[in-house]
Amino acid sequence: MRIVALLMLAACGAPDTTLTNGSGDNEAVNGDGRLTVDKTEIVVADIVVGFSKSESFTVTSVGTSNLRIYEIRLVANPDEVFYFDDVEDIELAPEQTASYSVVADLDVAEPSEGQLRLRTSDPDNANLIIPLAAWPEGYVPPDDTGDTGGDTGTP
């Protein structure tokens, strides 16, 4: 019996390790569409606690062939602050755009972070992660100057 099982496994061949689009149809992620996103980070600022607020972003097809968007979804949302209606299987012709909104709802007056992932046919951005931030009303983010407070240059 073990020999039969081994023969059946050998007949199946090597497993398919191709990245798929996640819609269950095992279509390989390939192509040469190109994309740009108008924001490198999506910040939903000045949120009144207990209320929701949204921020939009736009994806543009900038290649010479169609861009496939296999999926856009939240992949990090530890405080369950962000809401986004998942997007699947969109095709954009060159120079075509699509706009989407991320909604944030804060229960406390504390900032929160998350991530949105775009899976596309762009070979340079097949899995593009966009950081998300939700800031309560009046919140001032820390100044990130890169200064570590070291040498001041005076003897």
Rosetta blueprint (number, residue, H / E / L):
1 M L
2 R H
3 I H
4 V H
5 A H
6 L H
7 L H
8 M H
9 L H
10 A H
11 A H
12 C H
13 G L
14 A L
15 P L
16 D L
17 T L
18 T L
19 L L
20 T E
21 N L
22 G L
23 S L
24 G L
25 D L
26 N L
27 E L
28 A E
29 V L
30 N L
31 G L
32 D L
33 G L
34 R L
35 L E
36 T E
37 V E
38 D L
39 K L
40 T L
41 E L
42 I E
43 V E
44 V E
45 A E
46 D E
47 I E
48 V L
49 V L
50 G L
51 F L
52 S E
53 K E
54 S E
55 E E
56 S E
57 F E
58 T E
59 V E
60 T E
61 S E
62 V L
63 G L
64 T L
65 S L
66 N L
67 L E
68 R E
69 I E
70 Y E
71 E E
72 I E
73 R E
74 L E
75 V E
76 A E
77 N L
78 P L
79 D L
80 E L
81 V L
82 F E
83 Y E
84 F L
85 D L
86 D L
87 V E
88 E E
89 D E
90 I E
91 E E
92 L E
93 A L
94 P L
95 E L
96 Q L
97 T E
98 A E
99 S E
100 Y E
101 S E
102 V E
103 V E
104 A E
105 D E
106 L L
107 D L
108 V L
109 A L
110 E L
111 P L
112 S E
113 E E
114 G E
115 Q E
116 L E
117 R E
118 L E
119 R E
120 T E
121 S L
122 D L
123 P L
124 D L
125 N L
126 A L
127 N E
128 L E
129 I E
130 I E
131 P E
132 L E
133 A E
134 A E
135 W E
136 P E
137 E L
138 G L
139 Y L
140 V L
141 P L
142 P L
143 D L
144 D L
145 T L
146 G L
147 D L
148 T L
149 G L
150 G L
151 D L
152 T L
153 G L
154 T L
155 P L
